Amino acid sequence: MARRLFGTDGIRGAANVPPMTADVALKVAMAAAAQFRRGEHRHLVVIGKDTRLSGYMLEPAMTAGFVSMGMDVVLVGPMPTPAVAMLTRSLRADLGVVISASHNAFEDNGIKLFGPDGYKLSDAVEAAIEAQVLGDCPLGAAPAGPRSLGRARRLDDAGGRYIEAVKAGFPKGRRLDGLKVVVDCANGAAYRVAPTVLYELGAEVVPIAVQPDGFNINAGCGATQPAAMCTAVAAHGAQLGIALDGDADRVILADETGAIIDGDQLLALIGSEWAQSGRLAGGSVVATVMSNLGLERFLGGQGVGLVRTAVGDRYVVEEMHRRGCNVGGEPSGHIVLGDLATTGDGLVAALQLMAYLVEKNVPASHVSRLFEPVPQRLTSIRTSGRDLLADAGVLAAIRAGEQVLDRGGRMLVRKSGTEPVIRVMAEGDDAALVDQAVDSVISAIRAADAS
């Protein structure tokens, strides 16, 4: 059955427009509480958010929903997604909630749910919650009576707890003295904690995009728009640039020349280094179908396998569990290091690169291009939302594109799980053939959408 509420990364949409409304948020909280209110203990949920204006609407709505179901609520305010996952486990909570639309503009918002183990919920659990919210089945548990209502409180030291957890993943006895770092916090959830971590480890920190106003999250900054970070690296003579997204679960870096280090290059470094040091579990790195073929070839040359999953860091994590792997991620910068976090953590991933630079005493440019990416083109097309991938003309164009690329490349056409967009990706050793394949599919999609 097709999903109607949850996408590849929770629920997402325009703020104050269904499904991202206060009443839906309240129903999601009640349904999630019904799923996780098990046993006779006092139940607890942790709620964090990013810096969007609409967080002020959704946070109290979800708080009311959980309290009405007899669950206590701990509010941590603006906090990175991985921080909420960590605190959910640390506080022995039954559920964790992040109110964020990640890298999207401020007009959108979203809801991500974490189980008591700090991992994102499975498709089956999300489907059960969705069915209750949409009225397909009754609420799994009754609301609490007057004496059994939950309570809500704020956790004032949540940021400090996360800062210490992140620093614990950095090699003991090592510091970042002498390293000047630009950190772009996207005017998002990490605007306080990220500069503090780097400062406490000894780096000279140049923070940018750290003045959120409810509207400027991801606006001309952050992991999806790293040009500001690259410019700041050059202007300040920094040795490294770090760009996080709005909820800080992804990261894009820049070396001292301003050259971008994306998620695939970071996976290449961590995967190969952990393999050489004996830290890599499962013998493979887990990535998605979007990772460049060049990464697969590079890791293969290091004796490391590459396992591909559907797009979405939750699917990466699920495959890591199945195979016993501890390194996975996406080219967009979601890097999951299973020994250090339960979900993508941009700051933790960046610190792994920084630890390498300090240990080897090399510039970031030394590892910014461990492999030469195979020519790849990714184009996103905003559509009316119709099921265009079932159109005969589109299917024919996809087949033709695959034949053009032949065995030396591949093509992937998929719907976004978070917005009405179709993404067309092709890669191969011949850039001209890649362009030809993508252009033909784009033309077919546009024609089908206009008909």
C-alpha positions as a printed Julia matrix, in Angstrom:
451×3 Matrix{Float64}:
  0.0    0.0     0.0
  1.32   3.44   -0.94
  2.22   5.76    1.9
  0.06   8.84    2.36
  1.76  10.5     5.31
  5.29   9.23    5.87
  8.0    9.62    3.25
 11.6    8.42    3.16
 12.47  10.57    6.18
  9.38  10.99    8.33
  6.54  13.38    7.54
  7.27  16.57    5.65
  5.39  19.39    3.97
  4.62  23.09    3.87
  4.04  24.49    7.35
  0.39  24.96    8.38
 -0.76  23.09    5.27
 -1.87  19.44    5.61
 -0.2   17.26    6.68
  2.11  19.71    8.46
 -0.59  21.28   10.66
 -1.03  21.48   14.41
 -3.98  19.07   14.42
 -2.12  16.44   12.4
  0.94  16.85   14.65
 -1.26  16.26   17.71
 -2.74  13.12   16.11
  0.73  11.84   15.17
  1.84  12.28   18.77
 -1.2   10.42   20.1
 -0.78   7.58   17.61
  2.95   7.31   18.29
  2.25   7.27   22.03
 -0.24   4.45   21.51
  2.47   2.45   19.74
  5.15   3.01   22.37
  3.15   3.17   25.61
  3.95  -0.35   26.75
  4.35  -1.59   30.3
  3.57   0.04   33.62
  6.56   2.38   33.87
  6.3    6.15   33.57
  6.59   6.78   29.82
  8.84   9.48   28.38
  9.35  11.2    25.03
 12.14  13.61   24.0
 11.18  16.41   21.59
 13.75  18.53   19.75
 13.4   20.89   16.82
 15.36  23.13   14.48
 15.02  26.91   14.18
 12.01  27.29   11.86
  9.22  29.64   12.85
  6.67  26.84   12.51
  8.42  24.88   15.24
  6.59  27.11   17.71
  3.32  25.72   16.32
  4.22  22.04   16.04
  6.16  21.59   19.28
  3.26  22.47   21.63
  0.82  20.49   19.48
  2.92  17.34   19.8
  3.52  18.01   23.47
 -0.25  18.17   24.03
 -0.73  14.91   22.14
  1.83  13.0    24.18
  0.7   14.48   27.51
 -2.91  13.55   26.69
 -1.77   9.95   26.29
 -0.04   9.91   29.66
  3.52  10.35   28.42
  5.95  12.77   30.07
  7.72  15.11   27.65
 11.27  16.45   27.8
 11.74  19.49   25.57
 15.3   20.21   24.4
 14.61  23.1    22.01
 16.76  23.64   18.9
 19.01  20.6    18.78
 20.57  18.5    15.98
 18.71  15.38   14.93
 21.57  13.1    16.11
 21.47  14.85   19.5
 17.82  13.92   19.96
 18.57  10.33   18.96
 21.4   10.25   21.51
 19.3   11.82   24.27
 16.45   9.39   23.61
 18.77   6.53   24.5
 20.57   8.37   27.29
 17.34   9.32   29.08
 15.89   5.82   28.59
 12.98   7.45   26.79
 10.34   5.46   24.95
 10.37   7.73   21.92
 12.28  10.61   20.35
 10.84  13.31   18.09
 12.61  15.81   15.84
 10.54  18.64   14.36
 12.55  19.58   11.29
 12.48  19.64    7.51
 16.24  19.1     7.4
 17.74  20.89    4.38
 14.44  22.37    3.12
 13.6   26.09    3.26
 11.88  27.58    6.3
  8.42  27.32    4.68
  8.51  23.53    5.18
  8.67  21.48    8.33
  8.66  17.82    9.24
  8.42  15.18   11.95
 11.0   12.44   12.46
 10.46   9.7    15.04
 13.05   7.6    16.86
 12.47   4.45   18.9
 13.89   3.88   22.4
 17.07   2.51   20.82
 17.74   5.86   19.1
 17.09   4.49   15.62
 14.49   5.72   13.14
 11.29   3.71   13.05
 10.76   0.86   10.63
  8.35   1.08    7.7
  5.96  -1.25    9.55
  5.77   0.93   12.67
  5.37   4.09   10.6
  2.56   2.42    8.65
  0.77   1.53   11.89
  1.04   5.12   13.14
 -0.12   6.45    9.77
 -3.19   4.19    9.76
 -4.26   5.54   13.15
 -3.66   9.18   12.22
 -5.66   8.85    9.01
 -8.5    6.97   10.71
 -7.95   3.68    8.92
 -7.94   1.93   12.3
 -8.79   2.99   15.87
 -6.22   4.49   18.2
 -4.2    1.67   19.72
 -4.65   2.89   23.3
 -7.1    5.11   25.15
 -6.17   8.66   26.21
 -5.08   9.04   29.82
 -7.49   9.89   32.62
 -7.27  13.19   34.53
 -4.86  11.76   37.12
 -2.68  10.02   34.55
 -1.84  12.89   32.23
  1.81  13.41   31.41
  3.98  16.34   32.4
  6.32  18.49   30.3
  9.65  20.02   31.28
 12.71  21.51   29.59
 16.16  19.93   29.73
 18.46  22.91   30.16
 21.75  21.06   29.68
 20.77  19.09   26.56
 23.34  20.93   24.43
 26.13  20.22   26.88
 25.3   16.52   26.97
 25.47  16.32   23.18
 28.72  18.29   23.05
 30.37  15.82   25.42
 29.03  12.85   23.45
 30.45  14.22   20.2
 33.84  14.96   21.75
 33.96  11.41   23.15
 34.14  10.13   19.57
 37.31  12.13   18.88
 40.61  10.3    19.58
 41.61  10.65   23.21
 44.56  12.94   23.86
 44.34  14.57   20.45
 43.45  18.22   19.84
 42.8   20.57   16.96
 45.33  23.19   17.97
 46.58  25.26   15.03
 43.64  24.29   12.8
 41.48  27.16   11.59
 38.01  25.91   10.71
 35.02  27.62    9.13
 31.77  26.08   10.34
 28.54  26.96    8.54
 25.6   26.01   10.76
 22.91  26.85    8.19
 21.18  29.07   10.78
 19.88  25.76   12.02
 19.81  23.42   14.97
 23.6   23.24   15.48
 24.22  26.98   15.61
 25.38  26.79   19.23
 26.73  23.28   19.72
 28.88  22.9    16.58
 31.17  25.91   17.13
 31.46  24.96   20.82
 32.65  21.42   20.06
 35.34  22.68   17.7
 36.43  25.43   20.11
 36.7   23.04   23.05
 38.86  20.68   20.97
 41.3   23.53   20.33
 40.42  24.74   16.84
 40.33  28.37   15.81
 36.69  28.63   14.84
 35.12  30.93   12.25
 31.35  30.45   12.67
 28.97  31.59    9.93
 25.17  31.29    9.55
 24.73  31.19   13.34
 22.03  33.84   13.73
 18.71  32.07   13.14
 15.6   34.24   12.96
 12.98  31.63   12.1
 13.17  32.38    8.38
 16.82  32.06    7.33
 17.47  28.37    7.94
 19.32  26.91    4.9
 18.93  30.24    3.08
 22.07  30.68    0.97
 24.05  28.6     3.42
 24.54  25.11    4.79
 25.29  21.75    3.25
 23.02  22.21    0.24
 24.47  25.64   -0.59
 28.13  25.44    0.47
 29.39  28.38   -1.62
 29.28  30.7     1.41
 31.39  28.25    3.38
 33.92  27.92    0.55
 34.16  31.7     0.24
 34.73  32.05    3.98
 37.52  29.43    3.89
 39.39  31.51    1.33
 38.67  34.84    3.04
 39.91  33.65    6.45
 42.75  31.44    5.25
 41.16  28.44    6.95
 42.45  24.88    6.63
 38.98  23.36    6.47
 35.35  24.28    5.95
 32.36  22.46    7.44
 28.81  23.04    6.2
 25.97  21.4     8.11
 22.33  21.34    7.08
 19.38  22.64    9.08
 19.21  19.7    11.48
 22.95  18.88   11.27
 22.58  15.24   10.26
 24.52  15.84    7.04
 27.77  17.6     6.21
 29.65  18.88    3.17
 33.28  19.95    3.63
 35.82  22.05    1.78
 39.61  21.77    1.79
 41.96  24.74    2.22
 41.6   25.61   -1.49
 37.81  25.72   -1.27
 37.37  22.43   -3.16
 34.28  20.5    -2.05
 34.57  17.2    -0.19
 31.21  15.45   -0.55
 29.79  12.44    1.23
 31.27   9.94   -1.22
 34.81  11.28   -0.72
 34.28  11.2     3.05
 33.08   7.59    2.83
 36.17   6.76    0.78
 38.46   8.18    3.46
 36.72   6.71    6.49
 36.07   3.35    4.85
 39.66   2.87    3.67
 41.23   4.2     6.87
 39.04   2.14    9.14
 39.76  -0.93    7.02
 43.52  -0.38    7.34
 43.29   0.15   11.09
 41.03  -2.85   11.63
 38.05  -0.74   12.72
 35.83  -1.47    9.71
 33.14  -4.02   10.51
 31.43  -6.21    7.95
 34.12  -5.74    5.31
 31.97  -3.22    3.42
 30.73   0.33    3.33
 26.97   0.76    2.89
 25.83   3.49    0.49
 22.79   4.25   -1.61
 22.12   3.88   -5.3
 23.12   7.56   -5.65
 26.78   7.05   -4.69
 29.23   7.49   -7.53
 30.61   4.49   -9.36
 34.05   5.92   -8.69
 33.58   5.29   -4.97
 32.75   1.66   -5.62
 35.87   1.24   -7.77
 38.1    3.0    -5.2
 36.89   0.91   -2.27
 37.2   -2.25   -4.34
 40.84  -1.4    -4.92
 41.26  -1.21   -1.14
 39.67  -4.6    -0.64
 36.48  -3.03    0.72
 33.04  -3.85   -0.65
 30.27  -1.37   -1.4
 26.68  -2.36   -0.66
 23.93  -0.18   -2.15
 20.48   0.54   -0.73
 17.47   2.67   -1.61
 17.87   6.42   -1.07
 17.52   7.47    2.57
 19.84   7.17    5.54
 17.3    5.01    7.39
 17.7    2.34    4.69
 21.47   2.65    4.97
 21.23   2.05    8.72
 18.92  -0.93    8.27
 21.38  -2.54    5.83
 24.28  -1.78    8.17
 22.44  -3.71   10.88
 21.73  -6.65    8.59
 25.35  -6.95    7.49
 27.09  -5.97   10.7
 28.69  -2.88    9.09
 29.67   0.28   10.94
 30.23   2.77    8.08
 27.57   4.0     5.69
 26.18   7.1     4.1
 25.08   9.13    1.11
 26.84  11.55   -1.26
 24.6   14.31    0.15
 26.6   14.08    3.36
 24.54  11.78    5.56
 27.37   9.78    7.12
 26.44   7.09    9.63
 29.21   5.75   11.86
 27.59   2.95   13.78
 30.19   2.88   16.55
 29.55   6.55   17.35
 25.92   7.37   16.5
 22.6    5.79   15.57
 21.88   8.15   12.69
 23.67  10.54   10.38
 25.74  13.09   12.31
 27.49  15.79   10.3
 29.69  16.98   13.15
 30.83  13.48   14.14
 31.69  12.7    10.52
 33.64  15.95   10.1
 35.66  15.18   13.22
 36.79  11.88   11.71
 38.35  13.78    8.82
 39.89  16.3    11.2
 41.38  13.54   13.34
 43.05  12.14   10.21
 44.47  15.54    9.25
 45.92  16.04   12.73
 47.33  12.52   12.97
 48.96  12.54    9.51
 49.84  16.26    9.58
 48.54  16.72    6.04
 46.31  19.39    4.47
 42.7   18.58    3.66
 43.52  18.75   -0.05
 45.57  15.59    0.49
 42.34  13.61    0.89
 39.75  15.76   -0.86
 40.0   13.76   -4.08
 40.8   10.18   -3.13
 39.03   9.04   -6.29
 38.02  10.75   -9.5
 34.22  10.59   -9.77
 32.78   8.98  -12.85
 30.86  11.58  -14.89
 27.48  11.81  -13.2
 24.52  14.11  -13.7
 21.62  14.5   -11.33
 18.67  16.69  -12.27
 15.59  17.31  -10.12
 12.32  18.15  -11.88
  9.42  19.63   -9.92
  6.16  18.11  -11.12
  2.44  18.3   -10.52
  2.68  15.25   -8.29
  1.1   12.8   -10.72
  2.51   9.28  -11.1
  4.58  10.14  -14.16
  6.92   7.18  -13.79
  4.1    4.91  -14.97
  3.75   6.86  -18.23
  4.6    4.79  -21.31
  6.65   7.56  -22.89
  8.69   8.08  -19.75
  9.32   4.35  -19.39
 10.44   4.15  -23.01
 12.85   7.06  -22.5
 14.33   5.4   -19.42
 14.89   2.14  -21.32
 16.51   4.04  -24.17
 18.78   5.88  -21.76
 19.88   2.64  -20.15
 20.74   1.26  -23.58
 22.77   4.38  -24.41
 24.82   3.98  -21.23
 25.18   0.22  -21.79
 27.32  -1.71  -19.31
 29.69   1.15  -18.56
 27.14   3.16  -16.6
 23.75   3.22  -14.99
 20.58   5.28  -14.77
 18.27   5.91  -11.82
 14.94   7.72  -12.02
 12.97   8.06   -8.8
 10.37  10.16   -7.03
 11.5   12.17   -4.05
 10.11  10.93   -0.76
  9.86  14.43    0.69
  8.6   16.74   -2.1
  6.84  16.61   -5.54
 10.07  16.12   -7.43
 11.43  13.46   -9.77
 15.18  12.97   -9.7
 16.96  11.74  -12.83
 20.48  10.46  -12.36
 22.84   8.87  -14.85
 26.55   8.11  -14.73
 29.08   6.51  -17.02
 32.58   6.95  -18.38
 31.33   9.03  -21.32
 29.95  12.4   -20.15
 28.26  13.09  -23.48
 26.26   9.86  -23.29
 25.3   10.67  -19.71
 23.91  14.04  -20.81
 22.07  12.44  -23.71
 20.4    9.88  -21.46
 19.34  12.44  -18.84
 18.06  14.98  -21.36
 15.86  12.42  -23.09
 14.24  11.32  -19.83
 13.71  14.91  -18.67
 11.98  15.75  -21.94
  9.69  12.73  -21.59
  8.76  13.61  -18.0
  7.93  17.19  -18.89
  5.86  16.1   -21.87
  3.94  13.61  -19.75
  3.3   16.18  -17.02
  2.01  18.7   -19.55
 -0.4   16.27  -21.2
